[in-house]
Amino acid sequence: MKIAAMTEAPGLDGVVAQDFSSAKYLLILETDPCGIDVVYPREGLSDCSLAEKIVAHDCEAVLCGPVEEAPFVILADEGCVTRYLACGLTAGAALREMEAYRLAMIPDFIGGTGCGSGREGSCAKHREDGHHG
């Protein structure tokens, strides 16, 4: 299974950024065996480009901080990627916390009001296909 992490440094010891847009790196992690599959430096990439890379790698989840609306829509609605609030943890620790079900999910974009804000269709879709979010 592939998991994305939005970090401040390019390794498993890199800290997950405070919000999606401040991340300096996108890590694509493989869970079995645990390791880094791909590292993308942000250099010149927009939040939407990074979200598209996460979807293109078929990631099940992203470990990040709060997300702006445009990349959130790509992740949640187009890619059905679960968003986990992991800012402040290292990528390795965040992955372990996610696997132990100890991370909160990010239900909506910055300024949104969650699944009850007219996004019922996409939230229901996630529940039906086994994704959270």
C-alpha positions in Angstrom: 0.0 0.0 0.0 1.3 3.5 -0.8 0.9 6.4 1.5 2.0 10.0 0.8 3.6 12.3 3.4 4.0 16.1 3.1 7.2 16.9 4.9 9.8 19.5 5.7 12.8 17.1 4.9 13.2 14.2 2.4 13.3 11.2 4.7 11.3 9.1 7.2 12.7 11.4 9.9 11.4 14.5 8.1 8.6 16.2 10.0 5.2 16.5 8.5 4.6 20.1 7.6 2.1 22.3 9.5 -0.1 22.5 6.5 -0.2 21.0 3.0 1.0 24.2 1.3 4.1 24.7 3.5 5.6 21.2 2.8 9.0 21.2 1.1 8.8 17.5 0.0 6.2 15.0 -1.0 7.2 11.5 0.0 5.6 8.4 -1.5 5.9 5.7 1.1 5.5 1.9 0.7 4.1 0.2 3.8 5.2 -3.4 3.1 8.1 -3.3 3.4 8.2 0.1 5.0 10.3 2.5 3.0 10.4 5.5 0.7 9.4 4.8 -2.9 9.7 8.3 -4.4 10.7 11.8 -3.1 9.5 14.9 -4.9 11.0 18.3 -3.9 8.3 21.1 -4.0 10.6 23.3 -6.2 8.2 24.9 -8.6 5.3 22.4 -8.0 1.9 23.8 -7.0 -0.3 22.3 -4.3 -2.5 20.9 -7.1 0.4 19.4 -8.9 1.5 17.6 -5.7 -2.1 16.4 -5.1 -2.2 15.1 -8.6 1.1 13.2 -8.0 -0.4 11.6 -4.9 -3.4 10.5 -6.9 -1.2 9.3 -9.8 0.8 7.1 -7.4 -2.5 5.5 -6.3 -1.9 6.5 -2.6 -4.5 5.3 -0.1 -3.8 8.2 2.3 -1.8 11.4 2.8 -0.1 12.4 6.1 -0.3 16.2 6.2 -1.6 19.3 7.9 -4.7 21.3 6.8 -5.3 21.5 3.1 -6.6 24.3 0.9 -9.7 23.7 -1.2 -8.3 23.1 -4.7 -5.8 20.3 -3.7 -8.4 18.9 -1.2 -10.8 18.4 -4.1 -8.2 16.6 -6.1 -7.3 14.3 -3.2 -10.8 13.7 -1.8 -13.2 13.9 -4.7 -11.0 12.8 -7.6 -8.6 10.5 -6.0 -10.5 9.2 -2.9 -7.4 9.7 -0.8 -7.9 9.8 2.9 -6.3 12.8 4.6 -4.7 12.3 8.1 -3.7 15.1 10.4 -0.1 14.3 11.2 1.7 17.7 11.3 4.5 17.8 13.8 5.3 14.1 13.7 8.1 12.6 11.6 6.9 10.7 8.5 7.9 7.4 10.1 6.1 8.1 13.3 3.0 9.4 11.5 2.9 6.2 9.4 3.0 4.1 12.6 0.3 6.3 14.2 -1.9 5.9 11.1 -1.5 2.2 11.0 -2.5 2.1 14.7 -5.6 4.2 14.0 -4.4 7.1 16.2 -4.6 9.9 13.7 -7.6 12.2 13.1 -8.9 12.5 9.6 -9.1 15.9 7.8 -12.8 16.0 6.8 -12.7 19.2 4.7 -10.5 21.9 3.2 -9.4 25.0 5.2 -12.5 27.1 5.6 -14.9 24.3 4.7 -17.5 22.9 7.1 -17.0 19.1 6.7 -19.1 16.5 5.0 -22.3 18.3 6.0 -21.5 21.2 3.7 -23.1 19.9 0.6 -20.4 17.3 0.0 -22.6 14.4 1.1 -22.2 12.7 -2.3 -18.4 12.4 -2.1 -18.4 11.5 1.5 -20.9 8.7 0.9 -18.8 7.5 -2.0 -15.8 7.2 0.3 -17.8 5.2 2.9 -19.2 2.9 0.2 -15.8 2.0 -1.3 -14.0 1.6 2.0 -12.1 4.9 2.0 -12.4 7.3 5.0 -13.0 10.9 4.5 
